[in-house]
Amino acid sequence: MPDMLVKLYDLPPLEPALDRQQERGINIRRGLPPEKALTLAWIRERFSEYWVSEADVAYSRQPPTIMLAQRGEQLLGFACYDTTHKNFFGPTGVDEAERGLGIGTALLLAALHDMRSAGYMYGIIGWAGPTAYYEKVVGAASIPDSEPPGSYRGMLGTHAIFHEGASGDSFLDH
């Protein structure tokens, strides 16, 4: 999975994606520090310890660099930026039961528009999984020779992930 580059000055509009979610009773907004523990537990249950660490960093920023999708009191998804590196989007995830409904797109656009508002002209999607999705939705382009992502080389647990196909939680087994 390569890193990808996004032109933040040429993003699709945010409002239609937010409106579609609002019609379904879903609110996309910036996370607040008092809900950090609840959000991190939710991410831990559904995704990986790596992502918990990155979301923790997003909550330490002021303002926080984590966007949440919620329906009432139910957390449905999240998207972070400026966590592993400045100008990096991710991680992002949506509850499996809620996928395919545009929540991930709304979170992606909310985070990328926020990055643009912070003054970034380009964004990097680190270790982008669904590259065709990012190409289609935000015109992202793969960064040549970025696989395995150089931005993660040497990080604890990554040898097994990059070279042996182990899961992102494999570093916990050692």
N, C-alpha and C positions, 0 to 999 in steps of 0.2 A: 504494500500500500504506500503510494508516494505522498509527499507533501504536495499541496496545490496552492496556486496563487489566485487571488480574487481582486478585481478592480473595484474598490469600495466607492469610487466616484461614479460608478455606472451600475448601481444595484437596481433590481426591480423595486417598485414602491412597497413600503411596509404596510400601509393602511389596509389594502384589500385582504392581505393575509390575516391581520388582526381582526378585521370585521368578520371574516368567515368563522374564525374561532369564537368570537363574541356571540355570533348567532347560535352557536352550539353550546353556549353557556360556559365557555372556556376563556379564562383571562390569561394573557401573556404579560408578564411584568418582571421588574428587577427583584431579585431575592433580597430579603432583609436579614440582618445579622441575628435577630432573635429566633429565626426559623432554621438556622444553620444546622443544629443537631438533628432536627427532624429530616432535613433534606439529605444530609450526609448518610443517615441510617437508610433512607429510601434508596439512595444510589448504591450503597454497600450491598443491599439485598438484591438488587437487580443487575448490577454491572460489575465493577472491579475496584479493588483497593487503589489502583493507580488513579482511577477517576475520582474516588473519594478524596485523595490527596489534592488533586487539582481543584476540585470544587471547594475544598477547605481554603485554598489560596484565593480563589475567587471571592469568597466571603471576607477575606482579610483586607481586600482593597477598599478604597473609599472614593467613589461609591463602589459597592460590590459589582463584580463583573460576571455575575451569574443571572441568567434569565430563567424564570420558572413558568410552567404552564399548569394551571390549576382549574378544577371544576369544584366550586364550593370549597370544602376542606381537603379535597383529594388532589395530591400532587400527581401530575400526569407526565411531566417531562422537564428537562433542564438543558441549558446550553451555557457554556463558559467561554471566556476569552481572557487573554493576558494572564495565563496561569503558568504553564511550563516555560513559556518565553513571551516577551512582549510581542504584540502584533499577531499572536497565534489564536485562532478560533479552535475551540474544543477543550474538553470533550463535550459531547452532547448525546442525549438519550431520551427515548420516549418509552413509557410502559408498553410492554408487548401487546396488551389488549387494546391499546389506543393507536397503534401504528396504522399508517395509510390514510389518515384523516386530515393531514395537513398541519398537524401540531409541530412536527419537526421543522417544517418549512417556516412556520411562523416564528419559532424560536431562533432558527438560523438567521432569518432576516432581521429580527429584533436585535440580535447580538451584533451582526455585521453593520447595521445602521448605527448602533451605539459606538462601535469602533470608529466609524466615519465621523461621528459627532465629536469623538475624542481627538480627531485630527489625523488619523491614519488615512492614507490614500490607497494603500494595498493591504490585504490581509492574507495570512497564510493559514490554510486548513492543514493542521498537522496530522500526519499518518491517516490520510483520508481513506475511509473504507469504501463507501459507494461513490466512486469517482464519476460515474455517468450521471448520478443524481446531482452532484455539485456542479458538473458541467452544464446540465440542463437548467437548474434553478438559478444559479448566480454567475454562470459563465466562467467558472473556475477552470484553470489550466494546470495540468500536472507539471511539476517542476522536474526537469530532467535530472537524472542521476541522484534522486532523493530517496531511493528505495534500497535497503531499509533506511528510514529517515535518519539523516545525519544528526538531526536535532535530538534524537534519543539514544544515539550510540554511546555505549559506556555506562548507561544507567543500570542500576541494579536490576537483575532479572531479565534484561533484554536479550542476552545471548540466546537463551532458550527460546524466546519468542521469535526472534529474527531468523535463527538458524535451525531450530528443531521443530518449529511449528507449535510450540507450547502455548497455552492460553495466557492471557494477561495476568492471571492470578498465580502463575507458576512460580513466581519468586517467593511466594509464601510457603511453598513446599520444601524449601532448602534450609 
